[in-house]
Amino acid sequence: MSIALSFIFFLILFTVVGVYAATQKQDTTTDYLLAGRKVNPWAIALSALSTGQSGFLFTGQAGYAYTQGLSAIWLAIGWAIGDWLAWTLVFKKLRLTSEASDAETVPAFLAQKQPGYRWIAVISALITIFFLGTYAAAQLLAGSKALNSLFGWNYAWGIIIGAIIVVLYCFSGGIRASIWTDSVQTIVMIGALLMLLVVTISASGGVDDIYTNLSQIDANLVRLFPLDLPWGFLPFFIGWLVAGFGAVGQPHIVVRAMAIDSADNMNKARDIRTICGIITAFTAIFIGLAARVLLPDLNDPELALLDLSQSLLPGILVGVILAGLFAATISTADSQILSCSAALTQDLFPGLAKSYRYAKIGTLVVTAIVLVIALANNDSVFDLIVFAWSILASGLGVLLILRSLEKPVSTPVAIAMMLVGIAVSMFWKLEELLIPGLFTINFGLGLSGAVYEVFPGMAAGFLVYLIASILIPPKKV
């Protein structure tokens, strides 16, 4: 009962923030999708952190540390560096060029109304809806895992409850409500993690005892550099660094850069987001390591953080942890569904682009699609998120960089870049190619384990652009 009451209190708090945000809204698509481009850098930074880390932090990253050990820190370090580079090199220019071109969505920004632009808008919108929708489904799954762990609820109930809350957030005030609730949720998320960290260190007997016990369980858990990397450490680390840079291909993060009040405030938002992100990532990893010592026989490592909180904390504080996790997943899911809704109503069906009513109908349609995807699979949250992230980065990221830098890219080249990037990323992920009834090809190269697929996917997109630039020098429209 104490867990439930604490959890409900924070849900009410987030709802109140969303309701207040609704009082500031204007019934226009620009306000619904970009909050009028007037959001302060603190809110942008905290929102970007919450929507970027989300269920991946509480379930995926803690679970990854539980299974991989100390070497999990390289994922966090590489990702943080790459993300910092994305904010430094791309997002400021994106804010300026997106406003100059009057683009309110990522597909619209990629299309740029050049000859044949509708094909770019349609293909990038479909990529957004399908793969960002899969990403959003992973968030609902992460939230449902939390509710299942604490209350024993069927996964389906957690997914449905999460979807309902997402719709309420989206309807209350569009992206403004999403950003404001994200900001409050980030504060709760950081507080919950730090609280559990302190209790965990105390219960474990200190950092030295955790290290000693990990080494007794498995010596590989305390290795700083993993031994089983097919191509060695450097390609592995570069892969995760480029993964962080892949934020340039994530529509739910990119729109926050487009919504900031001034491009001059982008570096401030970047620094706030980076510092808070490092704190939360390392905290989640340390908690995952401690859970391996205190709870060595977990069936689902992605529940390590929640199971540990139940073992160490009183019920009311477990509710705070649950609220932090659930808030993180919902904050990401509502941002992603808004981006998918924008792609549907603004880019696939441009006749509806200025209709505030149809923007909300689009949100309902996308939520229904995401709900079906989430209910249809119970896969690893970590695997779902890193797959969707890699496809979006490879498919949209390279073209967005070039558009932000105002480099001319013709429609055929833009389409080729998107499709080749996705194809290479998918191939890199495959361990085998199976055609039922015909043949099976086992690659056995361990490509994804050697280098995360964002690197080859984005590199392939850049290669297409370079080859096209040499063979057919583009003309600026």
VOGU-3710 file (C-alpha; in Angstrom, 3 decimals, decimal comma):
1> msialsfiff> 0,000/0,000/0,000  2,829/2,416/0,849  4,472/1,709/-2,528  1,202/2,373/-4,335  0,474/5,579/-2,400  3,951/6,983/-3,044  3,761/6,054/-6,709  0,307/7,610/-7,120  1,438/10,818/-5,381  4,165/11,380/-7,966
11> lilftvvgvy> 1,863/10,536/-10,860  -0,525/13,180/-9,571  2,374/15,636/-9,296  3,363/15,036/-12,917  -0,264/15,374/-13,997  -0,600/18,727/-12,210  2,470/19,991/-14,050  0,961/18,825/-17,342  -2,348/20,522/-16,552  -0,562/23,775/-15,737
21> aatqkqdttt> 1,332/23,499/-19,027  -2,036/23,224/-20,770  -2,979/26,682/-19,459  -0,018/28,145/-21,377  -0,759/26,509/-24,704  -2,073/28,019/-27,906  -4,278/25,990/-30,221  -1,840/25,985/-33,131  0,233/23,208/-34,626  3,443/25,205/-34,085
31> dyllagrkvn> 2,703/25,417/-30,370  1,602/21,763/-30,221  4,747/20,519/-31,987  7,465/23,024/-30,946  6,010/25,078/-28,057  6,443/28,179/-30,209  10,252/27,751/-30,122  10,297/29,538/-26,751  11,488/26,893/-24,248  14,286/27,894/-21,850
41> pwaialsals> 17,586/25,929/-21,893  17,121/24,366/-18,431  13,829/22,790/-19,453  15,296/21,663/-22,786  18,299/20,069/-21,061  16,301/18,224/-18,401  13,698/17,137/-20,926  16,323/15,888/-23,379  17,960/13,917/-20,577  14,721/12,293/-19,452
51> tgqsgflftg> 13,519/11,467/-22,950  16,967/10,286/-24,025  17,812/7,997/-21,098  14,324/6,852/-20,096  13,658/3,150/-19,485  17,030/2,412/-21,061  18,672/3,862/-17,939  16,619/2,116/-15,255  16,218/-1,245/-16,944  18,598/-1,584/-19,901
61> qagyaytqgl> 21,728/0,115/-18,555  21,439/-1,283/-15,029  20,786/-4,739/-16,510  23,743/-4,374/-18,884  26,032/-3,593/-15,933  24,571/-6,569/-14,019  25,591/-8,974/-16,814  28,733/-7,306/-18,216  30,337/-5,912/-15,082  32,647/-2,925/-14,758
71> saiwlaigwa> 33,254/-2,680/-18,515  29,700/-1,327/-18,861  31,127/2,112/-18,058  32,482/2,401/-21,617  28,965/2,447/-22,993  28,161/5,425/-20,738  31,443/7,246/-21,436  31,322/6,769/-25,199  27,654/7,721/-25,360  28,217/10,895/-23,294
81> igdwlawtlv> 31,082/12,062/-25,522  29,127/11,403/-28,693  26,044/13,150/-27,371  28,130/16,190/-26,361  29,542/16,360/-29,883  26,039/16,211/-31,392  24,889/19,184/-29,309  28,107/21,085/-30,040  28,485/20,503/-33,772  24,938/20,073/-35,049
91> fkklrltsea> 22,109/21,213/-32,795  22,899/24,952/-32,744  22,978/25,058/-36,519  19,825/22,923/-36,620  17,961/25,463/-34,470  18,891/28,284/-36,839  18,263/26,502/-40,128  15,000/24,860/-39,044  13,523/28,238/-38,119  14,795/29,825/-41,316
101> sdaetvpafl> 13,139/27,083/-43,380  9,968/27,188/-41,211  10,234/23,429/-40,592  8,178/22,140/-37,648  9,002/18,428/-37,982  12,126/16,412/-38,700  10,838/15,011/-42,056  9,895/18,551/-43,164  13,377/19,769/-42,265  14,963/16,910/-44,206
111> aqkqpgyrwi> 12,773/17,536/-47,271  13,504/21,293/-47,592  10,919/21,697/-50,409  13,382/20,973/-53,183  12,414/19,130/-56,428  10,892/15,792/-55,469  10,916/16,721/-51,785  7,677/14,858/-51,090  9,525/11,544/-51,496  12,027/12,567/-48,820
121> avisalitif> 9,223/13,674/-46,507  7,242/10,454/-47,001  10,193/8,064/-46,581  11,589/9,862/-43,523  8,075/10,041/-42,015  7,613/6,287/-42,480  11,020/5,625/-40,905  10,030/7,831/-37,976  6,627/6,231/-37,449  7,801/2,628/-37,692
131> flgtyaaaql> 11,113/2,712/-35,842  10,425/5,522/-33,382  7,113/3,775/-32,734  9,085/0,616/-31,885  11,257/2,714/-29,564  8,136/4,071/-27,837  6,806/0,523/-27,468  10,034/-0,400/-25,664  9,325/2,403/-23,175  5,852/1,069/-22,438
141> lagskalnsl> 7,369/-2,395/-22,018  9,943/-1,018/-19,544  7,202/0,633/-17,520  5,106/-2,527/-17,532  8,109/-4,569/-16,331  8,346/-2,245/-13,356  4,680/-2,657/-12,466  4,927/-6,410/-12,934  7,949/-6,611/-10,638  6,344/-4,641/-7,822
151> fgwnyawgii> 2,654/-5,492/-8,072  2,647/-8,721/-10,067  0,484/-7,178/-12,791  0,333/-8,742/-16,211  2,564/-6,907/-18,705  -0,492/-5,960/-20,768  -2,009/-3,902/-17,939  1,152/-1,874/-17,450  1,425/-1,231/-21,182  -2,209/-0,090/-21,442
161> igaiivvlyc> -1,940/2,176/-18,383  1,228/3,705/-19,798  -0,454/4,345/-23,152  -3,412/6,084/-21,485  -1,105/8,353/-19,464  0,878/9,185/-22,613  -2,273/10,294/-24,431  -3,308/12,458/-21,483  0,115/14,139/-21,414  0,096/14,733/-25,166
171> fsggirasiw> -3,443/16,119/-25,194  -2,864/18,393/-22,212  -0,456/20,666/-24,016  1,513/18,998/-26,792  5,280/19,195/-26,572  5,160/21,969/-23,956  3,422/19,642/-21,498  5,863/16,900/-22,472  8,904/19,116/-21,809  7,600/20,524/-18,533
181> tdsvqtivmi> 6,634/17,137/-17,125  9,952/15,739/-18,380  11,793/18,362/-16,357  10,017/17,468/-13,116  10,385/13,756/-13,885  14,139/14,207/-14,394  14,500/15,734/-10,940  12,585/12,794/-9,425  14,646/10,362/-11,505  17,976/11,819/-10,315
191> gallmllvvt> 16,832/11,974/-6,702  15,574/8,381/-6,756  18,813/7,049/-8,238  21,078/8,923/-5,822  18,974/7,796/-2,857  19,230/4,159/-3,909  22,957/4,566/-4,572  23,655/5,730/-1,024  21,580/2,925/0,521  23,178/0,344/-1,773
201> isasggvddi> 26,744/1,338/-0,862  25,862/1,138/2,811  24,164/-2,265/2,474  27,082/-3,660/0,459  29,708/-2,696/2,987  31,313/-0,097/0,736  32,767/0,134/-2,755  35,761/-2,090/-1,931  33,514/-4,924/-0,757  31,428/-4,713/-3,919
211> ytnlsqidan> 34,573/-4,968/-6,046  35,898/-7,912/-4,038  32,627/-9,816/-4,206  32,258/-9,191/-7,932  35,725/-10,630/-8,553  34,794/-13,741/-6,554  31,619/-14,251/-8,594  33,439/-13,878/-11,915  36,818/-12,263/-12,566  35,507/-10,867/-15,865
221> lvrlfpldlp> 33,026/-8,681/-13,967  35,852/-6,492/-12,655  37,805/-6,234/-15,890  37,877/-2,639/-17,106  38,391/-3,795/-20,695  36,282/-6,771/-21,833  38,235/-9,708/-23,289  35,675/-11,164/-25,683  35,601/-8,320/-28,226  36,045/-9,670/-31,787
231> wgflpffigw> 37,980/-6,620/-33,049  39,411/-5,279/-29,813  38,534/-2,398/-27,534  39,015/0,671/-29,759  36,408/-0,216/-32,437  34,034/-1,238/-29,634  34,448/2,132/-27,882  34,207/4,147/-31,094  30,968/2,338/-31,856  29,388/3,569/-28,611
241> lvagfgavgq> 30,795/7,070/-29,101  29,128/7,281/-32,520  25,998/5,862/-30,911  25,861/8,931/-28,670  26,399/11,150/-31,698  23,443/9,292/-33,215  21,211/11,626/-31,192  21,162/13,678/-34,409  18,858/11,030/-35,899  16,393/10,781/-32,994
251> phivvramai> 13,309/12,917/-33,791  12,145/13,090/-30,162  15,502/14,638/-29,166  16,003/16,731/-32,294  12,675/18,553/-31,830  13,882/19,755/-28,435  16,829/21,442/-30,105  14,350/22,998/-32,539  12,146/24,222/-29,652  14,803/26,034/-27,580
261> dsadnmnkar> 14,255/29,782/-27,204  17,564/30,761/-28,816  20,415/29,052/-30,608  22,755/31,027/-28,342  21,478/28,997/-25,366  22,255/25,628/-26,945  25,655/25,224/-25,274  24,151/25,942/-21,867  21,502/23,275/-22,431  24,221/20,888/-23,629
271> dirticgiit> 26,333/21,325/-20,501  23,399/20,848/-18,128  22,266/17,752/-20,004  25,798/16,289/-20,099  26,541/16,743/-16,386  23,179/15,325/-15,287  23,450/12,487/-17,820  26,851/11,382/-16,554  25,545/11,367/-12,972  22,498/9,243/-13,796
281> aftaifigla> 24,328/6,830/-16,116  27,143/6,067/-13,672  24,703/5,777/-10,796  22,577/3,229/-12,684  25,680/1,251/-13,665  26,988/1,144/-10,083  23,583/0,018/-8,820  23,593/-2,743/-11,459  27,021/-3,891/-10,240  25,902/-3,885/-6,608
291> arvllpdlnd> 22,771/-5,831/-7,529  24,977/-8,559/-9,022  26,528/-8,976/-5,561  23,407/-8,631/-3,441  20,986/-10,420/-5,808  23,160/-12,814/-7,853  20,395/-15,076/-9,177  17,951/-12,710/-10,899  15,900/-14,227/-13,721  15,618/-10,864/-15,492
301> pelalldlsq> 18,693/-8,621/-15,075  16,695/-5,669/-16,416  14,758/-5,696/-13,136  17,962/-5,472/-11,071  17,428/-1,882/-9,992  13,803/-2,407/-8,984  14,419/-5,703/-7,218  17,303/-4,136/-5,305  15,140/-1,213/-4,212  12,525/-3,654/-2,890
311> sllpgilvgv> 15,204/-5,474/-0,897  16,769/-2,371/0,649  14,162/0,384/0,886  10,933/0,893/2,828  7,773/0,778/0,744  7,261/4,513/0,436  10,772/4,951/-1,025  10,296/2,003/-3,373  7,343/3,999/-4,677  9,708/6,893/-5,382
321> ilaglfaati> 12,000/4,577/-7,375  9,019/3,194/-9,293  7,804/6,731/-9,965  11,248/7,690/-11,264  11,388/4,708/-13,591  7,793/5,007/-14,781  8,176/8,754/-15,269  11,310/8,236/-17,359  9,573/5,750/-19,632  6,425/7,845/-20,036
331> stadsqilsc> 8,389/11,034/-20,695  10,163/9,308/-23,571  7,088/7,569/-24,929  5,009/10,756/-25,073  7,831/12,631/-26,834  8,233/9,841/-29,364  4,509/9,527/-30,000  4,277/13,281/-30,560  7,107/13,048/-33,115  5,400/10,126/-34,862
341> saaltqdlfp> 2,076/11,973/-34,813  3,744/15,014/-36,369  5,264/12,839/-39,100  1,827/11,343/-39,806  -0,263/14,514/-39,908  2,310/17,025/-41,126  4,372/14,975/-43,572  2,471/11,913/-44,770  -0,777/13,868/-45,085  0,248/17,507/-45,545
351> glaksyryak> -3,362/18,521/-46,188  -3,875/18,135/-42,436  -0,751/20,096/-41,526  -2,435/23,165/-40,060  -5,271/21,341/-38,317  -4,862/21,277/-34,536  -7,731/18,795/-34,320  -6,153/16,336/-36,738  -2,820/16,656/-34,934  -4,558/15,218/-31,862
361> igtlvvtaiv> -6,295/12,517/-33,906  -2,867/11,598/-35,290  -1,619/11,226/-31,711  -4,415/8,720/-30,990  -3,681/6,730/-34,146  0,054/6,529/-33,406  -0,584/5,573/-29,778  -2,788/2,710/-30,961  -0,005/1,478/-33,276  2,586/1,690/-30,493
371> lvialannds> 0,240/-0,112/-28,117  -0,123/-3,021/-30,551  3,668/-3,263/-31,010  4,240/-3,234/-27,243  1,574/-5,859/-26,551  2,933/-8,104/-29,290  6,426/-8,495/-27,891  8,143/-9,069/-24,548  11,734/-8,724/-25,774  14,610/-7,119/-23,939
381> vfdlivfaws> 14,136/-3,369/-23,461  17,881/-2,901/-24,031  17,839/-4,769/-27,351  14,718/-3,000/-28,637  16,075/0,451/-27,823  19,579/-0,001/-29,234  18,074/-1,478/-32,422  15,603/1,370/-32,942  18,252/3,973/-32,045  20,680/2,555/-34,615
391> ilasglgvll> 18,096/2,546/-37,420  16,992/6,127/-36,752  20,572/7,388/-36,485  21,604/5,593/-39,688  18,468/6,506/-41,616  17,915/10,133/-40,611  21,067/11,349/-38,864  23,436/11,891/-41,785  20,918/13,813/-43,886  19,975/15,971/-40,881
401> ilrslekpvs> 23,636/16,892/-40,351  24,005/17,940/-43,979  20,777/19,958/-43,894  21,874/21,685/-40,681  25,156/22,625/-42,371  23,121/23,814/-45,398  24,860/21,406/-47,748  22,915/20,760/-50,960  21,657/17,184/-51,301  19,462/16,151/-54,224
411> tpvaiammlv> 16,337/14,085/-53,646  17,692/10,825/-55,174  20,890/11,104/-53,135  18,964/11,893/-49,942  16,757/8,829/-50,415  19,756/6,631/-51,220  21,538/7,845/-48,076  18,570/6,977/-45,868  17,939/3,547/-47,364  21,592/2,488/-47,607
421> giavsmfwkl> 22,253/3,621/-44,027  19,344/1,544/-42,737  20,288/-1,485/-44,857  23,893/-1,469/-43,617  22,796/-1,037/-40,004  20,360/-3,955/-40,288  22,915/-6,186/-42,003  25,469/-5,369/-39,306  22,997/-6,523/-36,680  22,180/-9,828/-38,397
431> eellipglft> 23,863/-12,979/-37,161  22,171/-15,065/-39,824  19,915/-14,631/-42,846  16,989/-17,038/-42,803  14,631/-17,585/-45,738  12,144/-20,259/-44,537  12,072/-23,279/-46,826  14,969/-22,050/-48,941  18,229/-21,410/-47,101  19,979/-20,125/-43,996
441> infglglsga> 23,235/-18,166/-44,112  25,102/-17,960/-40,804  27,433/-14,968/-40,933  29,097/-15,713/-37,599  31,153/-12,513/-37,820  29,989/-10,951/-34,545  29,784/-7,558/-36,257  27,383/-5,959/-33,797  29,436/-7,194/-30,857  32,581/-5,730/-32,408
451> vyevfpgmaa> 31,207/-2,298/-33,369  27,722/-1,003/-32,586  25,829/-0,675/-35,864  25,306/3,113/-35,730  28,917/3,585/-36,852  28,778/1,548/-40,073  25,216/2,730/-40,774  26,070/6,432/-40,577  29,398/5,875/-42,354  27,520/4,249/-45,236
461> gflvyliasi> 25,209/7,258/-45,504  28,162/9,649/-45,619  29,863/7,436/-48,214  26,814/7,626/-50,488  26,879/11,420/-50,205  30,613/11,646/-50,954  30,396/9,347/-53,981  27,412/11,283/-55,328  29,205/14,589/-54,748  32,179/13,377/-56,790
471> lippkkv> 30,169/11,864/-59,635  27,365/14,436/-59,748  28,303/17,678/-57,972  25,049/18,936/-56,412  23,585/22,328/-57,215  22,233/24,363/-54,327  18,517/24,978/-54,733
//
